[in-house]
Amino acid sequence: MPVENSTKKDILPEKKSEGKSWIVFLSLGIFGILGGASGAAFSFLTPKEELPDLAFPQIPSAKAADTNIYSNLTGEVLASEDEKNAPVFCIQTPNGTDGARPQVGLNQAGVIFEAIAEAGITRFAAIYQNPSSAAIGPIRSLRLYYLMWDTPFDCTIVHAGGADDALAAVRSGGYKDLTENYAYMYRSGSGSRRWNNLFTTAAYLKQMNDERGYGGSNVNGFTRMTPSESRKNLIDRGVEEKLVITEATDKDTSAINPSVTDIAFNFGGWASFNVRYHYDKESNSYVRSYESGAAAEVYICPNENMGEPNPDTTCELSAMSPKVVIAMMVEEHKAADNYHEDISAIGSGDAYVFQNGYAVKGHWSKGSAGEQIKFTDENGAEIKLAPGQTFVSAVPTYGSVEY
């Protein structure tokens, strides 16, 4: 408690006593030095067993090197270098209301790009490394801008046909490519899925990669924090408590709240494709839903030895809840066929990065197909992303981001 109505006399010792203290201190110091210097000469006068133990201060060791292996895709800790260099698959996944939902295995994608494919309907480029799901999909057609976003991840492009310019770029660009192929894909699902019933499996993807000799992937991923850096970021931002309050049985978290809890991305077209995120502090993730309030769910099919499962009858539903959510504002217009969309994937624009319970408004930039997108704050400093699944939504400039 603060001392009230105190005077100097109350707080400071008298000068006389202060001087005596210094005399005693200096005397002890001098005798200590002399004793140390002469100890060896007179040690024969004192039995060895009576000498006191001398506790010398320990020189602190250098900070241990970080020997963890981090994923270039997600920033998470991996078990081995083999996992870090494993093949990557970029799978075109629909999001229409015509049977595409719930998607299957999407929870295992490390990065997911979301953008309008045609007529206001969004589609995903879902990027996987080391998948184990018994089913992944559905699989639909490719667009050129998805290909531009996929390229830095050195992945096999997995799709079922595509727009003419996208297919021409894949064929001429030396990409690892897997289009609709029933050696490595199958059709299944309930009748309500209609044409959104083409799936693959983790086992088929591995088989294809081996049989075609594609090898591993050299992933050029986003700039990431390590898990410990992300934890410190949580604390520094005040989202997570720094200390346990002493003399209390529980942590006092009453003053600790995330700065942004609810987010809305509006794509400027059909309300069915606008998305909402709610920040869950306990899991430090963003629970995804649609404008209607319906949860954005995904089928989880954990047993990769199930063969060719019907995901609608053999898999379990779970909510999508990525760790990082990003909106890139993009220039979008109709393609030359006046049906498909065309998005400027190379260039720059405004960006909003949501992670660890807070928001950073800044910019995105990408100089070429092979260059990874860079996110910077309004001062030009690069934004490191937290580890974990990352959802990147390409929101047209005629759309909006609200939080």
TIFI-336941 format. One record per residue (C-alpha): residue number from 1; residue in three letters; x, y, z. Coordinates in nm, 4 decimals. Layout:
N
  nr rest       c1       c2       c3
 NUM  Ala        X        Y        Z
...
end
This chain:
403
  nr rest       c1       c2       c3
   1  Met   0.0000   0.0000   0.0000
   2  Pro   0.1236   0.3568  -0.0618
   3  Val   0.2539   0.5476   0.2379
   4  Glu   0.0413   0.8518   0.3126
   5  Asn   0.1413   1.1801   0.4885
   6  Ser   0.5049   1.0691   0.5277
   7  Thr   0.8002   1.3044   0.5696
   8  Lys   1.1641   1.2641   0.4692
   9  Lys   1.2440   1.1832   0.8302
  10  Asp   0.9920   0.8989   0.8213
  11  Ile   1.1436   0.7462   0.5092
  12  Leu   1.5168   0.8245   0.5059
  13  Pro   1.7647   0.7247   0.7814
  14  Glu   1.9584   0.9964   0.9607
  15  Lys   2.2860   1.0951   0.8028
  16  Lys   2.4854   0.9817   1.1050
  17  Ser   2.3548   0.6252   1.1014
  18  Glu   2.3980   0.6152   0.7226
  19  Gly   2.7664   0.6935   0.7662
  20  Lys   2.8107   0.4208   1.0231
  21  Ser   2.6497   0.1736   0.7862
  22  Trp   2.8993   0.2598   0.5146
  23  Ile   3.1919   0.2247   0.7587
  24  Val   3.0763  -0.1199   0.8649
  25  Phe   3.0215  -0.2214   0.5030
  26  Leu   3.3665  -0.1024   0.3912
  27  Ser   3.5339  -0.2678   0.6862
  28  Leu   3.3715  -0.5991   0.6112
  29  Gly   3.4672  -0.5639   0.2459
  30  Ile   3.8326  -0.4920   0.3275
  31  Phe   3.8571  -0.7810   0.5691
  32  Gly   3.6924  -1.0030   0.3105
  33  Ile   3.9513  -0.9128   0.0469
  34  Leu   4.2427  -0.9565   0.2890
  35  Gly   4.0998  -1.2839   0.4087
  36  Gly   4.0717  -1.4099   0.0531
  37  Ala   4.4299  -1.3134  -0.0287
  38  Ser   4.5806  -1.4738   0.2801
  39  Gly   4.3554  -1.7778   0.2991
  40  Ala   4.6037  -2.0018   0.1177
  41  Ala   4.8919  -1.8997   0.3452
  42  Phe   4.7094  -1.9847   0.6691
  43  Ser   4.5002  -2.2753   0.5541
  44  Phe   4.7299  -2.5181   0.7406
  45  Leu   4.5996  -2.3697   1.0663
  46  Thr   4.2402  -2.4779   0.9913
  47  Pro   4.1398  -2.8410   0.9460
  48  Lys   4.0142  -2.9050   0.5938
  49  Glu   3.6834  -3.0434   0.7140
  50  Glu   3.6009  -2.7175   0.8892
  51  Leu   3.6312  -2.5027   0.5778
  52  Pro   3.2936  -2.3715   0.4637
  53  Asp   3.1600  -2.4689   0.1210
  54  Leu   3.2084  -2.1875  -0.1257
  55  Ala   2.9134  -2.1267  -0.3553
  56  Phe   3.0487  -1.9661  -0.6707
  57  Pro   2.7931  -1.8029  -0.9011
  58  Gln   2.7163  -2.0104  -1.2093
  59  Ile   2.7776  -1.8508  -1.5481
  60  Pro   2.4462  -1.8667  -1.7352
  61  Ser   2.4601  -2.0887  -2.0411
  62  Ala   2.3758  -1.9570  -2.3861
  63  Lys   2.0104  -1.9832  -2.4889
  64  Ala   1.9408  -2.3270  -2.6253
  65  Ala   1.9015  -2.3396  -3.0016
  66  Asp   1.5513  -2.4077  -3.1328
  67  Thr   1.5746  -2.7598  -3.2736
  68  Asn   1.2074  -2.7899  -3.3670
  69  Ile   1.1119  -2.8610  -3.7280
  70  Tyr   0.8440  -2.6216  -3.8499
  71  Ser   0.6037  -2.6677  -4.1396
  72  Asn   0.6551  -2.4201  -4.4229
  73  Leu   0.2841  -2.4523  -4.4930
  74  Thr   0.1313  -2.3968  -4.1480
  75  Gly   0.4188  -2.2965  -3.9190
  76  Glu   0.3301  -2.5833  -3.6841
  77  Val   0.5837  -2.8238  -3.5318
  78  Leu   0.6476  -3.1394  -3.7337
  79  Ala   0.7900  -3.4740  -3.6336
  80  Ser   1.0543  -3.4962  -3.9070
  81  Glu   1.2161  -3.3389  -4.2116
  82  Asp   1.0319  -3.5961  -4.4222
  83  Glu   0.7015  -3.4355  -4.3198
  84  Lys   0.8386  -3.0895  -4.3974
  85  Asn   0.9387  -3.1909  -4.7514
  86  Ala   0.6392  -3.4155  -4.8220
  87  Pro   0.4372  -3.3591  -5.1415
  88  Val   0.1726  -3.0863  -5.1390
  89  Phe  -0.1653  -3.1028  -5.3139
  90  Cys  -0.3743  -2.7989  -5.4134
  91  Ile  -0.7326  -2.9193  -5.4555
  92  Gln  -1.0094  -2.7165  -5.6213
  93  Thr  -1.3082  -2.7526  -5.3900
  94  Pro  -1.6585  -2.6125  -5.4538
  95  Asn  -1.8667  -2.4190  -5.2018
  96  Gly  -2.1991  -2.3900  -5.3816
  97  Thr  -2.5381  -2.4553  -5.2288
  98  Asp  -2.5933  -2.7193  -5.4985
  99  Gly  -2.4572  -3.0121  -5.2981
 100  Ala  -2.0975  -2.9018  -5.2384
 101  Arg  -2.1518  -2.8522  -4.8646
 102  Pro  -2.0435  -2.9978  -4.6303
 103  Gln  -1.6997  -3.0368  -4.7846
 104  Val  -1.4949  -3.3432  -4.6898
 105  Gly  -1.1490  -3.3466  -4.5284
 106  Leu  -1.1205  -2.9686  -4.5577
 107  Asn  -1.0178  -2.9512  -4.1907
 108  Gln  -0.6787  -3.0989  -4.2892
 109  Ala  -0.5919  -2.8259  -4.5402
 110  Gly  -0.3154  -2.6015  -4.4068
 111  Val  -0.4074  -2.3016  -4.6237
 112  Ile  -0.7403  -2.2364  -4.7964
 113  Phe  -0.7954  -1.9646  -5.0568
 114  Glu  -1.1561  -1.8564  -5.1052
 115  Ala  -1.2807  -1.6557  -5.4029
 116  Ile  -1.5747  -1.6209  -5.6398
 117  Ala  -1.5566  -1.8738  -5.9231
 118  Glu  -1.8635  -1.7685  -6.1219
 119  Ala  -2.2037  -1.6042  -6.0770
 120  Gly  -2.1205  -1.4929  -5.7238
 121  Ile  -2.0507  -1.8521  -5.6091
 122  Thr  -1.7321  -1.9015  -5.4077
 123  Arg  -1.4822  -2.1850  -5.4460
 124  Phe  -1.1730  -2.2972  -5.2527
 125  Ala  -0.8155  -2.3802  -5.3404
 126  Ala  -0.7398  -2.6077  -5.0446
 127  Ile  -0.3725  -2.6843  -4.9868
 128  Tyr  -0.2758  -3.0100  -4.8146
 129  Gln   0.0507  -3.1615  -4.6948
 130  Asn   0.0627  -3.4994  -4.5189
 131  Pro  -0.3152  -3.5567  -4.5413
 132  Ser  -0.4593  -3.8704  -4.3830
 133  Ser  -0.8296  -3.8309  -4.4601
 134  Ala  -1.0179  -4.1243  -4.6089
 135  Ala  -1.1966  -3.8811  -4.8400
 136  Ile  -1.1146  -3.5313  -4.9682
 137  Gly  -1.3327  -3.3099  -5.1838
 138  Pro  -1.5522  -3.2553  -5.3692
 139  Ile  -1.3285  -3.1645  -5.6643
 140  Arg  -1.4264  -2.9057  -5.9249
 141  Ser  -1.2753  -2.6984  -6.2044
 142  Leu  -0.9767  -2.4642  -6.1991
 143  Arg  -0.9488  -2.0879  -6.2474
 144  Leu  -0.6308  -1.9019  -6.3424
 145  Tyr  -0.6162  -1.6898  -6.0267
 146  Tyr  -0.6341  -1.9997  -5.8059
 147  Leu  -0.3397  -2.1360  -6.0022
 148  Met  -0.1462  -1.8149  -5.9331
 149  Trp  -0.2094  -1.8536  -5.5593
 150  Asp  -0.1189  -2.2250  -5.5701
 151  Thr   0.2122  -2.1867  -5.7528
 152  Pro   0.4458  -2.0900  -5.4619
 153  Phe   0.3459  -2.4027  -5.2698
 154  Asp   0.5041  -2.6313  -5.5353
 155  Cys   0.1957  -2.8516  -5.5314
 156  Thr   0.0164  -3.0935  -5.7594
 157  Ile  -0.2844  -2.9084  -5.9021
 158  Val  -0.5861  -3.1343  -5.8394
 159  His  -0.8990  -3.0383  -6.0358
 160  Ala  -1.1711  -3.1504  -6.2738
 161  Gly  -1.1159  -2.9491  -6.5885
 162  Gly  -1.1253  -2.5700  -6.5728
 163  Ala  -1.1463  -2.2410  -6.7566
 164  Asp  -0.9559  -2.2349  -7.0862
 165  Asp  -0.6863  -1.9916  -6.9705
 166  Ala  -0.6236  -2.1925  -6.6529
 167  Leu  -0.5892  -2.5224  -6.8408
 168  Ala  -0.3549  -2.3645  -7.0961
 169  Ala  -0.1352  -2.2279  -6.8151
 170  Val  -0.1172  -2.5666  -6.6406
 171  Arg  -0.0232  -2.7479  -6.9621
 172  Ser   0.2418  -2.4996  -7.0704
 173  Gly   0.3805  -2.4100  -6.7279
 174  Gly   0.5364  -2.7410  -6.6268
 175  Tyr   0.2993  -2.7900  -6.3320
 176  Lys   0.2443  -3.1184  -6.1540
 177  Asp  -0.1120  -3.1841  -6.2646
 178  Leu  -0.3946  -3.4222  -6.1758
 179  Thr  -0.7212  -3.3526  -6.3533
 180  Glu  -1.0289  -3.5778  -6.3370
 181  Asn  -0.8859  -3.9288  -6.3287
 182  Tyr  -1.0650  -4.2379  -6.1991
 183  Ala  -0.7440  -4.4182  -6.1141
 184  Tyr  -0.7048  -4.1668  -5.8292
 185  Met  -1.0600  -4.0290  -5.7877
 186  Tyr  -1.4085  -4.1717  -5.7434
 187  Arg  -1.7690  -4.0560  -5.7404
 188  Ser  -1.9818  -4.1027  -5.4310
 189  Gly  -2.2162  -3.9229  -5.1939
 190  Ser  -2.5884  -3.8784  -5.1599
 191  Gly  -2.8092  -3.7773  -5.4503
 192  Ser  -2.8344  -3.4233  -5.3182
 193  Arg  -2.4699  -3.3662  -5.4087
 194  Arg  -2.5559  -3.3928  -5.7775
 195  Trp  -2.2395  -3.2999  -5.9762
 196  Asn  -2.0422  -3.2222  -5.6583
 197  Asn  -1.9635  -3.5875  -5.5953
 198  Leu  -1.6045  -3.6331  -5.7196
 199  Phe  -1.3597  -3.7230  -5.4393
 200  Thr  -1.0066  -3.8431  -5.3832
 201  Thr  -0.8370  -3.9957  -5.0796
 202  Ala  -0.5072  -3.9412  -4.9022
 203  Ala  -0.4013  -4.2899  -5.0114
 204  Tyr  -0.4811  -4.2171  -5.3772
 205  Leu  -0.2865  -3.8896  -5.3674
 206  Lys   0.0206  -4.0655  -5.2257
 207  Gln  -0.0122  -4.3439  -5.4849
 208  Met  -0.0392  -4.0931  -5.7691
 209  Asn   0.2602  -3.8966  -5.6451
 210  Asp   0.4731  -4.2129  -5.6268
 211  Glu   0.3618  -4.3541  -5.9618
 212  Arg   0.4259  -4.0285  -6.1444
 213  Gly   0.7557  -3.9644  -5.9668
 214  Tyr   0.6579  -3.6156  -5.8555
 215  Gly   0.8640  -3.6368  -5.5360
 216  Gly   0.8396  -3.3901  -5.2500
 217  Ser   0.7536  -3.0206  -5.2468
 218  Asn   0.9685  -2.7173  -5.1783
 219  Val   0.7046  -2.4999  -5.0125
 220  Asn   0.7392  -2.1236  -5.0263
 221  Gly   0.4863  -2.0447  -4.7547
 222  Phe   0.3713  -1.7364  -4.5687
 223  Thr   0.5995  -1.5749  -4.3131
 224  Arg   0.5014  -1.7324  -3.9808
 225  Met   0.5559  -1.6899  -3.6094
 226  Thr   0.6770  -1.9912  -3.4170
 227  Pro   0.4259  -2.1293  -3.1634
 228  Ser   0.6184  -1.9638  -2.8773
 229  Glu   0.6228  -1.6301  -3.0614
 230  Ser   0.2496  -1.6591  -3.1187
 231  Arg   0.1917  -1.7308  -2.7479
 232  Lys   0.3948  -1.4234  -2.6548
 233  Asn   0.1924  -1.2272  -2.9095
 234  Leu  -0.1265  -1.3374  -2.7347
 235  Ile   0.0056  -1.2173  -2.4012
 236  Asp   0.1460  -0.8912  -2.5345
 237  Arg  -0.1883  -0.8112  -2.6946
 238  Gly  -0.3683  -0.8750  -2.3669
 239  Val  -0.5760  -1.1612  -2.5054
 240  Glu  -0.4222  -1.4089  -2.2649
 241  Glu  -0.3255  -1.3480  -1.9024
 242  Lys   0.0391  -1.2793  -1.8301
 243  Leu   0.0522  -1.3748  -1.4611
 244  Val  -0.1406  -1.5811  -1.2145
 245  Ile  -0.2774  -1.3507  -0.9439
 246  Thr  -0.1202  -1.4541  -0.6134
 247  Glu  -0.3285  -1.5453  -0.3084
 248  Ala  -0.6179  -1.6484  -0.5302
 249  Thr  -0.7376  -1.9867  -0.6426
 250  Asp  -0.8288  -1.8753  -0.9927
 251  Lys  -0.6665  -1.6630  -1.2571
 252  Asp  -0.8038  -1.3127  -1.2737
 253  Thr  -0.9000  -1.2711  -1.6388
 254  Ser  -1.1684  -1.0081  -1.5930
 255  Ala  -0.9637  -0.7415  -1.7714
 256  Ile  -0.8399  -0.9685  -2.0500
 257  Asn  -1.0470  -0.9620  -2.3658
 258  Pro  -0.9722  -0.9983  -2.7368
 259  Ser  -1.0013  -0.6736  -2.9280
 260  Val  -1.2006  -0.8261  -3.2168
 261  Thr  -1.4478  -1.1092  -3.1658
 262  Asp  -1.6848  -1.0928  -3.4663
 263  Ile  -1.5933  -1.0565  -3.8341
 264  Ala  -1.8034  -1.0413  -4.1520
 265  Phe  -1.6813  -1.0872  -4.5112
 266  Asn  -1.9343  -0.9804  -4.7726
 267  Phe  -1.8500  -1.0851  -5.1289
 268  Gly  -2.0940  -0.8372  -5.2798
 269  Gly  -2.3240  -1.0939  -5.4363
 270  Trp  -2.5351  -1.3771  -5.3007
 271  Ala  -2.5853  -1.3661  -4.9241
 272  Ser  -2.5435  -1.7458  -4.9191
 273  Phe  -2.1693  -1.7006  -4.9714
 274  Asn  -2.1017  -1.4247  -4.7217
 275  Val  -1.9154  -1.5617  -4.4213
 276  Arg  -1.8913  -1.4808  -4.0526
 277  Tyr  -1.6254  -1.5641  -3.7971
 278  His  -1.6525  -1.5593  -3.4192
 279  Tyr  -1.3301  -1.5614  -3.2178
 280  Asp  -1.3215  -1.8349  -2.9544
 281  Lys  -1.0692  -1.7393  -2.6879
 282  Glu  -1.0464  -2.0875  -2.5363
 283  Ser  -0.9263  -2.2479  -2.8609
 284  Asn  -0.7703  -1.9284  -3.0029
 285  Ser  -0.9507  -1.9942  -3.3304
 286  Tyr  -1.2232  -1.8429  -3.5490
 287  Val  -1.5464  -2.0406  -3.5756
 288  Arg  -1.6752  -2.0062  -3.9310
 289  Ser  -2.0414  -1.9712  -4.0293
 290  Tyr  -2.2541  -1.8277  -4.3085
 291  Glu  -2.4610  -1.5100  -4.3095
 292  Ser  -2.7712  -1.7182  -4.2377
 293  Gly  -2.6147  -1.8276  -3.9094
 294  Ala  -2.5622  -2.1858  -4.0285
 295  Ala  -2.2312  -2.3338  -3.9181
 296  Ala  -1.9712  -2.3999  -4.1871
 297  Glu  -1.9205  -2.7684  -4.1228
 298  Val  -1.6905  -3.0260  -4.2754
 299  Tyr  -1.6947  -3.4048  -4.2831
 300  Ile  -1.4021  -3.5654  -4.0985
 301  Cys  -1.3078  -3.9109  -4.2263
 302  Pro  -1.0138  -4.0160  -4.0071
 303  Asn  -0.9547  -4.3739  -4.1214
 304  Glu  -0.7492  -4.3561  -4.4398
 305  Asn  -0.7937  -4.7298  -4.4989
 306  Met  -1.1690  -4.7017  -4.5623
 307  Gly  -1.1305  -4.7423  -4.9392
 308  Glu  -1.3746  -4.5186  -5.1246
 309  Pro  -1.6196  -4.4087  -4.8548
 310  Asn  -1.9490  -4.2312  -4.9030
 311  Pro  -1.8702  -3.9317  -4.6797
 312  Asp  -2.2374  -3.8479  -4.6257
 313  Thr  -2.2946  -4.1783  -4.4459
 314  Thr  -1.9569  -4.2832  -4.3000
 315  Cys  -1.7952  -3.9600  -4.1783
 316  Glu  -1.8633  -3.7200  -3.8894
 317  Leu  -1.9387  -3.3486  -3.9028
 318  Ser  -1.7229  -3.0871  -3.7339
 319  Ala  -1.7159  -2.7064  -3.7367
 320  Met  -1.4508  -2.5227  -3.9346
 321  Ser  -1.2385  -2.3046  -3.7068
 322  Pro  -0.9115  -2.1770  -3.8590
 323  Lys  -0.6400  -2.0098  -3.6532
 324  Val  -0.5831  -1.7204  -3.8959
 325  Val  -0.8398  -1.5408  -4.1117
 326  Ile  -0.7401  -1.2943  -4.3851
 327  Ala  -0.9350  -1.0804  -4.6279
 328  Met  -0.7555  -0.9592  -4.9413
 329  Met  -0.9397  -0.6864  -5.1287
 330  Val  -0.9073  -0.7702  -5.5001
 331  Glu  -1.0056  -0.6274  -5.8371
 332  Glu  -1.2616  -0.8596  -5.9913
 333  His  -1.4522  -0.8569  -6.3194
 334  Lys  -1.6032  -1.0897  -6.5750
 335  Ala  -1.3659  -1.3008  -6.7846
 336  Ala  -1.3590  -1.2947  -7.1626
 337  Asp  -1.6317  -1.5626  -7.1794
 338  Asn  -1.8608  -1.3250  -6.9849
 339  Tyr  -1.9384  -1.6022  -6.7352
 340  His  -1.6347  -1.6999  -6.5307
 341  Glu  -1.4732  -1.4482  -6.2980
 342  Asp  -1.1290  -1.2945  -6.3458
 343  Ile  -0.9344  -1.1734  -6.0409
 344  Ser  -0.6059  -0.9825  -6.0400
 345  Ala  -0.3927  -1.2245  -5.8352
 346  Ile  -0.0683  -1.0435  -5.9244
 347  Gly  -0.0520  -0.6931  -5.7815
 348  Ser  -0.1453  -0.5396  -5.4482
 349  Gly  -0.4370  -0.4167  -5.2430
 350  Asp  -0.5733  -0.3660  -4.8947
 351  Ala  -0.5732  -0.6565  -4.6512
 352  Tyr  -0.7147  -0.7388  -4.3098
 353  Val  -0.5381  -0.9981  -4.0940
 354  Phe  -0.7232  -1.1507  -3.7988
 355  Gln  -0.5279  -1.3672  -3.5555
 356  Asn  -0.4805  -1.4124  -3.1819
 357  Gly  -0.7977  -1.2159  -3.1140
 358  Tyr  -0.7049  -0.8901  -3.2843
 359  Ala  -0.7057  -0.7273  -3.6277
 360  Val  -0.4343  -0.5611  -3.8338
 361  Lys  -0.5314  -0.3530  -4.1353
 362  Gly  -0.2598  -0.3394  -4.3986
 363  His  -0.1778  -0.4496  -4.7507
 364  Trp  -0.1096  -0.7559  -4.9622
 365  Ser   0.1324  -0.7764  -5.2536
 366  Lys   0.2408  -1.0438  -5.5013
 367  Gly   0.4898  -0.9688  -5.7762
 368  Ser   0.4709  -1.2874  -5.9860
 369  Ala   0.3115  -1.6303  -6.0017
 370  Gly   0.6019  -1.7928  -5.8156
 371  Glu   0.6264  -1.5224  -5.5506
 372  Gln   0.4365  -1.5756  -5.2273
 373  Ile   0.1867  -1.3164  -5.1080
 374  Lys   0.3328  -1.0781  -4.8539
 375  Phe   0.1177  -0.9115  -4.5905
 376  Thr   0.2349  -0.5820  -4.4397
 377  Asp   0.0869  -0.3413  -4.1877
 378  Glu   0.0136   0.0238  -4.2618
 379  Asn   0.3733   0.1130  -4.1684
 380  Gly   0.5145  -0.1331  -4.4220
 381  Ala   0.6332  -0.3925  -4.1687
 382  Glu   0.5695  -0.7533  -4.2675
 383  Ile   0.2980  -0.9285  -4.0679
 384  Lys   0.4004  -1.2697  -3.9380
 385  Leu   0.1099  -1.5115  -3.9309
 386  Ala   0.0315  -1.7325  -3.6331
 387  Pro   0.0798  -2.1059  -3.6884
 388  Gly  -0.2188  -2.3139  -3.7877
 389  Gln  -0.4837  -2.3413  -4.0563
 390  Thr  -0.5187  -2.0150  -4.2493
 391  Phe  -0.8238  -1.9004  -4.4485
 392  Val  -0.7503  -1.6331  -4.7115
 393  Ser  -1.0614  -1.4793  -4.8689
 394  Ala  -1.0332  -1.2727  -5.1865
 395  Val  -1.3068  -1.0156  -5.1287
 396  Pro  -1.3931  -0.7961  -5.4293
 397  Thr  -1.3432  -0.4239  -5.3811
 398  Tyr  -1.7190  -0.3862  -5.4297
 399  Gly  -1.7658  -0.6151  -5.1254
 400  Ser  -1.6861  -0.5316  -4.7640
 401  Val  -1.5073  -0.6409  -4.4466
 402  Glu  -1.6739  -0.5582  -4.1142
 403  Tyr  -1.5480  -0.6106  -3.7596
end
